[in-house]
C-alpha cells in the first residue's frame, strides 16, 4: 500500500478547508491521462513530474491513485440527460445505448477508441480500480435509461416484472461484445445490423404481453 493510499481513510473525514484549486485539479488529471495514453504505469512520481504539482497538493486532492485514475479515465464522458416521460423506448435503445460502449460511441469527441481500450486494459488488470470506476462514474450514467425503463413499466409498455438492471446489462453487453471480444468497430454497417438484431431480441423480451 502506498503513502497515497494510506491517506484515504483520513481524507474521508477531513473537514472542508480552502476551496479546491480547479486549475491544479486539471493539471493532475491531465498529467494522469497523458501517462495512461502513453501506456505507462501511473505512479505518484510520474504524476508529480508531469503535472508540476507537489506531492502534498496531490495527496490533498486524491487520497488514492485508484480514485485519480478513475477520474482520468472518465474525462470526455458525461452523464446523459433524463429522457422525456413520453420518449419512445424502442428508439432510445436502437439509436442510443445499443450503438456505443457504455452509452457513448467510442468515436465520440474526447473519448477515442484508443482511450476506451486503455480503460478496458486498466480496469481488467485491477479489480479495485474496476469497482471504483463503476461506483464513481459508470453507474451514474446508467440512471437516465434505467429511469426511462421504469417509466415504461409504470405506463404498462414494459413487463411489470422487468429487471431494469439486468436489461441494461444485456443491452450494453451487445456493444461491449463487438468491441472487446470480437474486436469489431461499431461504425461497421454489418456490426450495426448485428447489434440492432440483438437489441430487437432483447426488446421483445421486455415488452408487456
mmCIF file of the C-alpha atoms, coordinates in Angstrom:
data_MODEL
# 
_entry.id   MODEL 
# 
loop_
_atom_site.group_PDB 
_atom_site.id 
_atom_site.type_symbol 
_atom_site.label_atom_id 
_atom_site.label_alt_id 
_atom_site.label_comp_id 
_atom_site.label_asym_id 
_atom_site.label_entity_id 
_atom_site.label_seq_id 
_atom_site.pdbx_PDB_ins_code 
_atom_site.Cartn_x 
_atom_site.Cartn_y 
_atom_site.Cartn_z 
_atom_site.occupancy 
_atom_site.B_iso_or_equiv 
_atom_site.pdbx_formal_charge 
_atom_site.auth_seq_id 
_atom_site.auth_comp_id 
_atom_site.auth_asym_id 
_atom_site.auth_atom_id 
_atom_site.pdbx_PDB_model_num 
ATOM 1   C CA . UNK A 1 1   ? 0.000   0.000  0.000   1.00 0.00 ? 1   UNK A CA 1 
ATOM 2   C CA . UNK A 1 2   ? 1.408   3.413  -0.969  1.00 0.00 ? 2   UNK A CA 1 
ATOM 3   C CA . UNK A 1 3   ? 1.534   6.507  1.230   1.00 0.00 ? 3   UNK A CA 1 
ATOM 4   C CA . UNK A 1 4   ? -1.117  7.991  -1.047  1.00 0.00 ? 4   UNK A CA 1 
ATOM 5   C CA . UNK A 1 5   ? -3.452  5.064  -0.423  1.00 0.00 ? 5   UNK A CA 1 
ATOM 6   C CA . UNK A 1 6   ? -2.837  5.073  3.360   1.00 0.00 ? 6   UNK A CA 1 
ATOM 7   C CA . UNK A 1 7   ? -4.092  8.637  3.478   1.00 0.00 ? 7   UNK A CA 1 
ATOM 8   C CA . UNK A 1 8   ? -7.500  7.619  2.063   1.00 0.00 ? 8   UNK A CA 1 
ATOM 9   C CA . UNK A 1 9   ? -9.173  6.985  5.418   1.00 0.00 ? 9   UNK A CA 1 
ATOM 10  C CA . UNK A 1 10  ? -8.032  10.267 6.920   1.00 0.00 ? 10  UNK A CA 1 
ATOM 11  C CA . UNK A 1 11  ? -9.128  12.237 3.868   1.00 0.00 ? 11  UNK A CA 1 
ATOM 12  C CA . UNK A 1 12  ? -12.682 10.931 4.003   1.00 0.00 ? 12  UNK A CA 1 
ATOM 13  C CA . UNK A 1 13  ? -13.309 12.530 7.390   1.00 0.00 ? 13  UNK A CA 1 
ATOM 14  C CA . UNK A 1 14  ? -11.419 15.745 6.672   1.00 0.00 ? 14  UNK A CA 1 
ATOM 15  C CA . UNK A 1 15  ? -13.407 18.928 7.190   1.00 0.00 ? 15  UNK A CA 1 
ATOM 16  C CA . UNK A 1 16  ? -13.733 21.409 4.327   1.00 0.00 ? 16  UNK A CA 1 
ATOM 17  C CA . UNK A 1 17  ? -10.891 23.897 4.186   1.00 0.00 ? 17  UNK A CA 1 
ATOM 18  C CA . UNK A 1 18  ? -9.860  26.220 1.431   1.00 0.00 ? 18  UNK A CA 1 
ATOM 19  C CA . UNK A 1 19  ? -11.729 25.787 -1.885  1.00 0.00 ? 19  UNK A CA 1 
ATOM 20  C CA . UNK A 1 20  ? -10.018 23.363 -4.241  1.00 0.00 ? 20  UNK A CA 1 
ATOM 21  C CA . UNK A 1 21  ? -7.950  24.986 -6.976  1.00 0.00 ? 21  UNK A CA 1 
ATOM 22  C CA . UNK A 1 22  ? -9.624  23.724 -10.157 1.00 0.00 ? 22  UNK A CA 1 
ATOM 23  C CA . UNK A 1 23  ? -6.551  24.576 -12.226 1.00 0.00 ? 23  UNK A CA 1 
ATOM 24  C CA . UNK A 1 24  ? -4.381  22.309 -10.098 1.00 0.00 ? 24  UNK A CA 1 
ATOM 25  C CA . UNK A 1 25  ? -7.017  19.579 -10.246 1.00 0.00 ? 25  UNK A CA 1 
ATOM 26  C CA . UNK A 1 26  ? -6.957  19.866 -14.030 1.00 0.00 ? 26  UNK A CA 1 
ATOM 27  C CA . UNK A 1 27  ? -3.152  19.672 -14.156 1.00 0.00 ? 27  UNK A CA 1 
ATOM 28  C CA . UNK A 1 28  ? -3.166  16.483 -12.101 1.00 0.00 ? 28  UNK A CA 1 
ATOM 29  C CA . UNK A 1 29  ? -5.904  14.761 -14.092 1.00 0.00 ? 29  UNK A CA 1 
ATOM 30  C CA . UNK A 1 30  ? -4.403  15.829 -17.432 1.00 0.00 ? 30  UNK A CA 1 
ATOM 31  C CA . UNK A 1 31  ? -0.984  14.518 -16.432 1.00 0.00 ? 31  UNK A CA 1 
ATOM 32  C CA . UNK A 1 32  ? -2.510  11.224 -15.314 1.00 0.00 ? 32  UNK A CA 1 
ATOM 33  C CA . UNK A 1 33  ? -4.378  10.870 -18.577 1.00 0.00 ? 33  UNK A CA 1 
ATOM 34  C CA . UNK A 1 34  ? -1.235  11.559 -20.594 1.00 0.00 ? 34  UNK A CA 1 
ATOM 35  C CA . UNK A 1 35  ? 0.557   8.790  -18.680 1.00 0.00 ? 35  UNK A CA 1 
ATOM 36  C CA . UNK A 1 36  ? -2.345  6.417  -19.332 1.00 0.00 ? 36  UNK A CA 1 
ATOM 37  C CA . UNK A 1 37  ? -2.475  7.309  -23.033 1.00 0.00 ? 37  UNK A CA 1 
ATOM 38  C CA . UNK A 1 38  ? 1.270   6.672  -23.275 1.00 0.00 ? 38  UNK A CA 1 
ATOM 39  C CA . UNK A 1 39  ? 0.725   3.167  -21.931 1.00 0.00 ? 39  UNK A CA 1 
ATOM 40  C CA . UNK A 1 40  ? 2.847   3.829  -18.846 1.00 0.00 ? 40  UNK A CA 1 
ATOM 41  C CA . UNK A 1 41  ? 2.136   2.775  -15.268 1.00 0.00 ? 41  UNK A CA 1 
ATOM 42  C CA . UNK A 1 42  ? 0.551   5.570  -13.249 1.00 0.00 ? 42  UNK A CA 1 
ATOM 43  C CA . UNK A 1 43  ? 2.701   6.321  -10.199 1.00 0.00 ? 43  UNK A CA 1 
ATOM 44  C CA . UNK A 1 44  ? 2.782   9.258  -7.815  1.00 0.00 ? 44  UNK A CA 1 
ATOM 45  C CA . UNK A 1 45  ? 6.283   10.180 -9.001  1.00 0.00 ? 45  UNK A CA 1 
ATOM 46  C CA . UNK A 1 46  ? 5.235   10.252 -12.660 1.00 0.00 ? 46  UNK A CA 1 
ATOM 47  C CA . UNK A 1 47  ? 2.115   12.315 -11.977 1.00 0.00 ? 47  UNK A CA 1 
ATOM 48  C CA . UNK A 1 48  ? 4.100   14.809 -9.894  1.00 0.00 ? 48  UNK A CA 1 
ATOM 49  C CA . UNK A 1 49  ? 6.840   15.102 -12.518 1.00 0.00 ? 49  UNK A CA 1 
ATOM 50  C CA . UNK A 1 50  ? 4.456   15.514 -15.442 1.00 0.00 ? 50  UNK A CA 1 
ATOM 51  C CA . UNK A 1 51  ? 1.972   17.836 -13.746 1.00 0.00 ? 51  UNK A CA 1 
ATOM 52  C CA . UNK A 1 52  ? 4.447   20.045 -11.901 1.00 0.00 ? 52  UNK A CA 1 
ATOM 53  C CA . UNK A 1 53  ? 2.254   19.766 -8.806  1.00 0.00 ? 53  UNK A CA 1 
ATOM 54  C CA . UNK A 1 54  ? 3.746   18.926 -5.427  1.00 0.00 ? 54  UNK A CA 1 
ATOM 55  C CA . UNK A 1 55  ? 3.169   15.604 -3.708  1.00 0.00 ? 55  UNK A CA 1 
ATOM 56  C CA . UNK A 1 56  ? 1.406   17.436 -0.886  1.00 0.00 ? 56  UNK A CA 1 
ATOM 57  C CA . UNK A 1 57  ? -1.066  19.004 -3.335  1.00 0.00 ? 57  UNK A CA 1 
ATOM 58  C CA . UNK A 1 58  ? -1.660  15.633 -4.946  1.00 0.00 ? 58  UNK A CA 1 
ATOM 59  C CA . UNK A 1 59  ? -2.258  13.959 -1.584  1.00 0.00 ? 59  UNK A CA 1 
ATOM 60  C CA . UNK A 1 60  ? -4.774  16.651 -0.561  1.00 0.00 ? 60  UNK A CA 1 
ATOM 61  C CA . UNK A 1 61  ? -6.862  16.182 -3.682  1.00 0.00 ? 61  UNK A CA 1 
ATOM 62  C CA . UNK A 1 62  ? -6.617  12.473 -4.429  1.00 0.00 ? 62  UNK A CA 1 
ATOM 63  C CA . UNK A 1 63  ? -6.371  10.202 -1.371  1.00 0.00 ? 63  UNK A CA 1 
ATOM 64  C CA . UNK A 1 64  ? -5.671  7.187  -3.581  1.00 0.00 ? 64  UNK A CA 1 
ATOM 65  C CA . UNK A 1 65  ? -4.227  6.531  -7.014  1.00 0.00 ? 65  UNK A CA 1 
ATOM 66  C CA . UNK A 1 66  ? -7.285  4.401  -7.745  1.00 0.00 ? 66  UNK A CA 1 
ATOM 67  C CA . UNK A 1 67  ? -9.618  7.404  -7.407  1.00 0.00 ? 67  UNK A CA 1 
ATOM 68  C CA . UNK A 1 68  ? -7.295  9.564  -9.513  1.00 0.00 ? 68  UNK A CA 1 
ATOM 69  C CA . UNK A 1 69  ? -7.030  7.010  -12.323 1.00 0.00 ? 69  UNK A CA 1 
ATOM 70  C CA . UNK A 1 70  ? -10.804 6.506  -12.305 1.00 0.00 ? 70  UNK A CA 1 
ATOM 71  C CA . UNK A 1 71  ? -11.333 10.265 -12.676 1.00 0.00 ? 71  UNK A CA 1 
ATOM 72  C CA . UNK A 1 72  ? -8.799  10.465 -15.508 1.00 0.00 ? 72  UNK A CA 1 
ATOM 73  C CA . UNK A 1 73  ? -10.391 7.551  -17.353 1.00 0.00 ? 73  UNK A CA 1 
ATOM 74  C CA . UNK A 1 74  ? -13.716 9.356  -17.289 1.00 0.00 ? 74  UNK A CA 1 
ATOM 75  C CA . UNK A 1 75  ? -12.503 12.569 -18.944 1.00 0.00 ? 75  UNK A CA 1 
ATOM 76  C CA . UNK A 1 76  ? -14.665 13.167 -22.013 1.00 0.00 ? 76  UNK A CA 1 
ATOM 77  C CA . UNK A 1 77  ? -17.646 11.294 -20.594 1.00 0.00 ? 77  UNK A CA 1 
ATOM 78  C CA . UNK A 1 78  ? -20.882 12.866 -19.395 1.00 0.00 ? 78  UNK A CA 1 
ATOM 79  C CA . UNK A 1 79  ? -23.992 11.687 -17.582 1.00 0.00 ? 79  UNK A CA 1 
ATOM 80  C CA . UNK A 1 80  ? -26.786 11.670 -20.199 1.00 0.00 ? 80  UNK A CA 1 
ATOM 81  C CA . UNK A 1 81  ? -29.820 13.885 -19.533 1.00 0.00 ? 81  UNK A CA 1 
ATOM 82  C CA . UNK A 1 82  ? -33.062 12.328 -18.370 1.00 0.00 ? 82  UNK A CA 1 
ATOM 83  C CA . UNK A 1 83  ? -35.359 11.168 -21.165 1.00 0.00 ? 83  UNK A CA 1 
ATOM 84  C CA . UNK A 1 84  ? -38.785 12.791 -21.643 1.00 0.00 ? 84  UNK A CA 1 
ATOM 85  C CA . UNK A 1 85  ? -41.569 10.794 -19.996 1.00 0.00 ? 85  UNK A CA 1 
ATOM 86  C CA . UNK A 1 86  ? -43.172 10.199 -23.391 1.00 0.00 ? 86  UNK A CA 1 
ATOM 87  C CA . UNK A 1 87  ? -39.927 9.081  -25.070 1.00 0.00 ? 87  UNK A CA 1 
ATOM 88  C CA . UNK A 1 88  ? -40.079 6.141  -27.491 1.00 0.00 ? 88  UNK A CA 1 
ATOM 89  C CA . UNK A 1 89  ? -38.163 3.496  -25.559 1.00 0.00 ? 89  UNK A CA 1 
ATOM 90  C CA . UNK A 1 90  ? -37.664 1.292  -28.591 1.00 0.00 ? 90  UNK A CA 1 
ATOM 91  C CA . UNK A 1 91  ? -35.992 4.119  -30.495 1.00 0.00 ? 91  UNK A CA 1 
ATOM 92  C CA . UNK A 1 92  ? -33.876 5.042  -27.479 1.00 0.00 ? 92  UNK A CA 1 
ATOM 93  C CA . UNK A 1 93  ? -32.423 1.547  -27.349 1.00 0.00 ? 93  UNK A CA 1 
ATOM 94  C CA . UNK A 1 94  ? -31.759 1.349  -31.081 1.00 0.00 ? 94  UNK A CA 1 
ATOM 95  C CA . UNK A 1 95  ? -30.333 4.823  -31.583 1.00 0.00 ? 95  UNK A CA 1 
ATOM 96  C CA . UNK A 1 96  ? -28.519 5.309  -28.285 1.00 0.00 ? 96  UNK A CA 1 
ATOM 97  C CA . UNK A 1 97  ? -27.107 2.729  -25.938 1.00 0.00 ? 97  UNK A CA 1 
ATOM 98  C CA . UNK A 1 98  ? -27.083 -0.118 -28.414 1.00 0.00 ? 98  UNK A CA 1 
ATOM 99  C CA . UNK A 1 99  ? -24.704 1.639  -30.802 1.00 0.00 ? 99  UNK A CA 1 
ATOM 100 C CA . UNK A 1 100 ? -21.895 2.513  -28.455 1.00 0.00 ? 100 UNK A CA 1 
ATOM 101 C CA . UNK A 1 101 ? -19.973 1.234  -25.474 1.00 0.00 ? 101 UNK A CA 1 
ATOM 102 C CA . UNK A 1 102 ? -21.411 2.320  -22.141 1.00 0.00 ? 102 UNK A CA 1 
ATOM 103 C CA . UNK A 1 103 ? -23.897 4.627  -23.837 1.00 0.00 ? 103 UNK A CA 1 
ATOM 104 C CA . UNK A 1 104 ? -21.373 6.572  -25.923 1.00 0.00 ? 104 UNK A CA 1 
ATOM 105 C CA . UNK A 1 105 ? -19.782 5.535  -29.215 1.00 0.00 ? 105 UNK A CA 1 
ATOM 106 C CA . UNK A 1 106 ? -16.005 5.098  -28.870 1.00 0.00 ? 106 UNK A CA 1 
ATOM 107 C CA . UNK A 1 107 ? -15.536 7.681  -31.625 1.00 0.00 ? 107 UNK A CA 1 
ATOM 108 C CA . UNK A 1 108 ? -17.277 10.379 -29.576 1.00 0.00 ? 108 UNK A CA 1 
ATOM 109 C CA . UNK A 1 109 ? -15.286 13.650 -29.268 1.00 0.00 ? 109 UNK A CA 1 
ATOM 110 C CA . UNK A 1 110 ? -12.910 13.496 -26.332 1.00 0.00 ? 110 UNK A CA 1 
ATOM 111 C CA . UNK A 1 111 ? -13.204 9.739  -25.971 1.00 0.00 ? 111 UNK A CA 1 
ATOM 112 C CA . UNK A 1 112 ? -11.455 7.815  -28.709 1.00 0.00 ? 112 UNK A CA 1 
ATOM 113 C CA . UNK A 1 113 ? -11.458 4.084  -29.279 1.00 0.00 ? 113 UNK A CA 1 
ATOM 114 C CA . UNK A 1 114 ? -7.828  4.037  -28.128 1.00 0.00 ? 114 UNK A CA 1 
ATOM 115 C CA . UNK A 1 115 ? -8.891  5.635  -24.835 1.00 0.00 ? 115 UNK A CA 1 
ATOM 116 C CA . UNK A 1 116 ? -11.681 3.096  -24.485 1.00 0.00 ? 116 UNK A CA 1 
ATOM 117 C CA . UNK A 1 117 ? -9.248  0.224  -24.990 1.00 0.00 ? 117 UNK A CA 1 
ATOM 118 C CA . UNK A 1 118 ? -6.820  1.658  -22.451 1.00 0.00 ? 118 UNK A CA 1 
ATOM 119 C CA . UNK A 1 119 ? -9.682  1.873  -19.977 1.00 0.00 ? 119 UNK A CA 1 
ATOM 120 C CA . UNK A 1 120 ? -10.586 -1.771 -20.526 1.00 0.00 ? 120 UNK A CA 1 
ATOM 121 C CA . UNK A 1 121 ? -6.930  -2.802 -20.128 1.00 0.00 ? 121 UNK A CA 1 
ATOM 122 C CA . UNK A 1 122 ? -6.542  -0.949 -16.841 1.00 0.00 ? 122 UNK A CA 1 
ATOM 123 C CA . UNK A 1 123 ? -9.791  -1.948 -15.173 1.00 0.00 ? 123 UNK A CA 1 
ATOM 124 C CA . UNK A 1 124 ? -9.431  -5.607 -16.120 1.00 0.00 ? 124 UNK A CA 1 
ATOM 125 C CA . UNK A 1 125 ? -5.971  -5.681 -14.564 1.00 0.00 ? 125 UNK A CA 1 
ATOM 126 C CA . UNK A 1 126 ? -7.089  -4.045 -11.307 1.00 0.00 ? 126 UNK A CA 1 
ATOM 127 C CA . UNK A 1 127 ? -10.347 -5.137 -9.670  1.00 0.00 ? 127 UNK A CA 1 
ATOM 128 C CA . UNK A 1 128 ? -10.215 -2.291 -7.132  1.00 0.00 ? 128 UNK A CA 1 
ATOM 129 C CA . UNK A 1 129 ? -9.972  0.240  -9.965  1.00 0.00 ? 129 UNK A CA 1 
ATOM 130 C CA . UNK A 1 130 ? -12.763 -1.551 -11.804 1.00 0.00 ? 130 UNK A CA 1 
ATOM 131 C CA . UNK A 1 131 ? -15.078 -1.295 -8.781  1.00 0.00 ? 131 UNK A CA 1 
ATOM 132 C CA . UNK A 1 132 ? -14.129 2.324  -8.101  1.00 0.00 ? 132 UNK A CA 1 
ATOM 133 C CA . UNK A 1 133 ? -14.719 3.337  -11.709 1.00 0.00 ? 133 UNK A CA 1 
ATOM 134 C CA . UNK A 1 134 ? -18.080 1.555  -11.651 1.00 0.00 ? 134 UNK A CA 1 
ATOM 135 C CA . UNK A 1 135 ? -19.231 3.166  -8.406  1.00 0.00 ? 135 UNK A CA 1 
ATOM 136 C CA . UNK A 1 136 ? -17.986 6.697  -9.029  1.00 0.00 ? 136 UNK A CA 1 
ATOM 137 C CA . UNK A 1 137 ? -18.655 7.061  -12.756 1.00 0.00 ? 137 UNK A CA 1 
ATOM 138 C CA . UNK A 1 138 ? -20.250 4.298  -14.831 1.00 0.00 ? 138 UNK A CA 1 
ATOM 139 C CA . UNK A 1 139 ? -23.198 3.577  -12.542 1.00 0.00 ? 139 UNK A CA 1 
ATOM 140 C CA . UNK A 1 140 ? -24.278 7.242  -12.701 1.00 0.00 ? 140 UNK A CA 1 
ATOM 141 C CA . UNK A 1 141 ? -24.521 7.159  -16.482 1.00 0.00 ? 141 UNK A CA 1 
ATOM 142 C CA . UNK A 1 142 ? -26.982 4.267  -16.340 1.00 0.00 ? 142 UNK A CA 1 
ATOM 143 C CA . UNK A 1 143 ? -29.562 6.202  -14.315 1.00 0.00 ? 143 UNK A CA 1 
ATOM 144 C CA . UNK A 1 144 ? -31.373 8.099  -17.127 1.00 0.00 ? 144 UNK A CA 1 
ATOM 145 C CA . UNK A 1 145 ? -32.057 4.970  -19.175 1.00 0.00 ? 145 UNK A CA 1 
ATOM 146 C CA . UNK A 1 146 ? -32.973 2.936  -16.123 1.00 0.00 ? 146 UNK A CA 1 
ATOM 147 C CA . UNK A 1 147 ? -35.432 5.649  -15.132 1.00 0.00 ? 147 UNK A CA 1 
ATOM 148 C CA . UNK A 1 148 ? -36.882 5.606  -18.661 1.00 0.00 ? 148 UNK A CA 1 
ATOM 149 C CA . UNK A 1 149 ? -37.363 1.839  -18.429 1.00 0.00 ? 149 UNK A CA 1 
ATOM 150 C CA . UNK A 1 150 ? -39.104 2.234  -15.068 1.00 0.00 ? 150 UNK A CA 1 
ATOM 151 C CA . UNK A 1 151 ? -41.393 4.804  -16.653 1.00 0.00 ? 151 UNK A CA 1 
ATOM 152 C CA . UNK A 1 152 ? -42.165 2.296  -19.392 1.00 0.00 ? 152 UNK A CA 1 
ATOM 153 C CA . UNK A 1 153 ? -43.105 -0.251 -16.740 1.00 0.00 ? 153 UNK A CA 1 
ATOM 154 C CA . UNK A 1 154 ? -45.325 2.268  -14.944 1.00 0.00 ? 154 UNK A CA 1 
ATOM 155 C CA . UNK A 1 155 ? -47.256 3.097  -18.107 1.00 0.00 ? 155 UNK A CA 1 
ATOM 156 C CA . UNK A 1 156 ? -47.717 -0.577 -18.984 1.00 0.00 ? 156 UNK A CA 1 
ATOM 157 C CA . UNK A 1 157 ? -45.489 -0.615 -22.057 1.00 0.00 ? 157 UNK A CA 1 
ATOM 158 C CA . UNK A 1 158 ? -42.922 -2.919 -20.478 1.00 0.00 ? 158 UNK A CA 1 
ATOM 159 C CA . UNK A 1 159 ? -43.414 -6.034 -18.378 1.00 0.00 ? 159 UNK A CA 1 
ATOM 160 C CA . UNK A 1 160 ? -44.277 -5.403 -14.737 1.00 0.00 ? 160 UNK A CA 1 
ATOM 161 C CA . UNK A 1 161 ? -41.724 -7.991 -13.583 1.00 0.00 ? 161 UNK A CA 1 
ATOM 162 C CA . UNK A 1 162 ? -38.896 -6.493 -15.655 1.00 0.00 ? 162 UNK A CA 1 
ATOM 163 C CA . UNK A 1 163 ? -35.454 -6.413 -14.026 1.00 0.00 ? 163 UNK A CA 1 
ATOM 164 C CA . UNK A 1 164 ? -34.197 -2.990 -15.111 1.00 0.00 ? 164 UNK A CA 1 
ATOM 165 C CA . UNK A 1 165 ? -30.580 -3.632 -14.080 1.00 0.00 ? 165 UNK A CA 1 
ATOM 166 C CA . UNK A 1 166 ? -30.466 -6.912 -15.992 1.00 0.00 ? 166 UNK A CA 1 
ATOM 167 C CA . UNK A 1 167 ? -31.974 -5.289 -19.094 1.00 0.00 ? 167 UNK A CA 1 
ATOM 168 C CA . UNK A 1 168 ? -29.375 -2.545 -19.069 1.00 0.00 ? 168 UNK A CA 1 
ATOM 169 C CA . UNK A 1 169 ? -26.565 -5.085 -18.724 1.00 0.00 ? 169 UNK A CA 1 
ATOM 170 C CA . UNK A 1 170 ? -27.940 -7.127 -21.626 1.00 0.00 ? 170 UNK A CA 1 
ATOM 171 C CA . UNK A 1 171 ? -28.238 -4.111 -23.913 1.00 0.00 ? 171 UNK A CA 1 
ATOM 172 C CA . UNK A 1 172 ? -24.811 -2.661 -23.046 1.00 0.00 ? 172 UNK A CA 1 
ATOM 173 C CA . UNK A 1 173 ? -23.306 -6.123 -23.397 1.00 0.00 ? 173 UNK A CA 1 
ATOM 174 C CA . UNK A 1 174 ? -24.278 -6.192 -27.071 1.00 0.00 ? 174 UNK A CA 1 
ATOM 175 C CA . UNK A 1 175 ? -21.900 -3.330 -27.845 1.00 0.00 ? 175 UNK A CA 1 
ATOM 176 C CA . UNK A 1 176 ? -19.161 -4.452 -25.467 1.00 0.00 ? 176 UNK A CA 1 
ATOM 177 C CA . UNK A 1 177 ? -19.038 -7.901 -27.062 1.00 0.00 ? 177 UNK A CA 1 
ATOM 178 C CA . UNK A 1 178 ? -18.438 -6.405 -30.508 1.00 0.00 ? 178 UNK A CA 1 
ATOM 179 C CA . UNK A 1 179 ? -15.644 -4.162 -29.248 1.00 0.00 ? 179 UNK A CA 1 
ATOM 180 C CA . UNK A 1 180 ? -13.931 -6.253 -26.598 1.00 0.00 ? 180 UNK A CA 1 
ATOM 181 C CA . UNK A 1 181 ? -14.468 -9.849 -27.704 1.00 0.00 ? 181 UNK A CA 1 
ATOM 182 C CA . UNK A 1 182 ? -14.875 -9.699 -31.479 1.00 0.00 ? 182 UNK A CA 1 
ATOM 183 C CA . UNK A 1 183 ? -12.611 -6.693 -31.978 1.00 0.00 ? 183 UNK A CA 1 
ATOM 184 C CA . UNK A 1 184 ? -15.069 -5.026 -34.364 1.00 0.00 ? 184 UNK A CA 1 
ATOM 185 C CA . UNK A 1 185 ? -15.926 -1.363 -34.830 1.00 0.00 ? 185 UNK A CA 1 
ATOM 186 C CA . UNK A 1 186 ? -19.444 -0.173 -34.078 1.00 0.00 ? 186 UNK A CA 1 
ATOM 187 C CA . UNK A 1 187 ? -19.253 2.049  -37.173 1.00 0.00 ? 187 UNK A CA 1 
ATOM 188 C CA . UNK A 1 188 ? -19.139 -1.006 -39.435 1.00 0.00 ? 188 UNK A CA 1 
ATOM 189 C CA . UNK A 1 189 ? -22.591 -1.376 -41.087 1.00 0.00 ? 189 UNK A CA 1 
ATOM 190 C CA . UNK A 1 190 ? -22.569 -5.156 -40.604 1.00 0.00 ? 190 UNK A CA 1 
ATOM 191 C CA . UNK A 1 191 ? -21.827 -4.704 -36.896 1.00 0.00 ? 191 UNK A CA 1 
ATOM 192 C CA . UNK A 1 192 ? -24.585 -2.108 -36.559 1.00 0.00 ? 192 UNK A CA 1 
ATOM 193 C CA . UNK A 1 193 ? -27.072 -4.528 -38.088 1.00 0.00 ? 193 UNK A CA 1 
ATOM 194 C CA . UNK A 1 194 ? -25.929 -7.334 -35.800 1.00 0.00 ? 194 UNK A CA 1 
ATOM 195 C CA . UNK A 1 195 ? -26.365 -5.110 -32.745 1.00 0.00 ? 195 UNK A CA 1 
ATOM 196 C CA . UNK A 1 196 ? -29.778 -3.955 -33.902 1.00 0.00 ? 196 UNK A CA 1 
ATOM 197 C CA . UNK A 1 197 ? -30.864 -7.562 -34.359 1.00 0.00 ? 197 UNK A CA 1 
ATOM 198 C CA . UNK A 1 198 ? -29.668 -8.432 -30.856 1.00 0.00 ? 198 UNK A CA 1 
ATOM 199 C CA . UNK A 1 199 ? -31.435 -5.449 -29.318 1.00 0.00 ? 199 UNK A CA 1 
ATOM 200 C CA . UNK A 1 200 ? -34.653 -6.381 -31.107 1.00 0.00 ? 200 UNK A CA 1 
ATOM 201 C CA . UNK A 1 201 ? -34.498 -9.794 -29.434 1.00 0.00 ? 201 UNK A CA 1 
ATOM 202 C CA . UNK A 1 202 ? -33.974 -8.141 -26.034 1.00 0.00 ? 202 UNK A CA 1 
ATOM 203 C CA . UNK A 1 203 ? -36.788 -5.691 -26.725 1.00 0.00 ? 203 UNK A CA 1 
ATOM 204 C CA . UNK A 1 204 ? -39.261 -8.467 -27.482 1.00 0.00 ? 204 UNK A CA 1 
ATOM 205 C CA . UNK A 1 205 ? -38.495 -9.944 -24.083 1.00 0.00 ? 205 UNK A CA 1 
ATOM 206 C CA . UNK A 1 206 ? -39.088 -6.602 -22.389 1.00 0.00 ? 206 UNK A CA 1 
ATOM 207 C CA . UNK A 1 207 ? -42.433 -5.517 -23.813 1.00 0.00 ? 207 UNK A CA 1 
ATOM 208 C CA . UNK A 1 208 ? -45.662 -6.260 -21.985 1.00 0.00 ? 208 UNK A CA 1 
ATOM 209 C CA . UNK A 1 209 ? -47.798 -9.053 -23.434 1.00 0.00 ? 209 UNK A CA 1 
# 
